[in-house]
């Protein structure tokens, strides 16, 4: 390995960007304390009965500073 110990080598991952599939903005409805490492953000509101409405429920590391009523943008991108 050219003089380097196997533990000194850095693994490089190549990511191919496939494109944005979805982007929408929503108001945070609920912030749940999951454990000492993460919280859960949720936006479901009264539009959940509308089949065209989009909502989310996602875990996020602590220290985010997001509170109920804040607006966030959700983006979904496919990578390979």
PyMOL commands that set and color helices and strands:
alter all, ss='L'
color gray80, all
select helices_A, chain A and resi 6-8+46-49
alter helices_A, ss='H'
color red, helices_A
select strands_A, chain A and resi 17-27+30-33+38-43+56-61+71-79
alter strands_A, ss='S'
color yellow, strands_A
deselect
rebuild
show_as cartoon
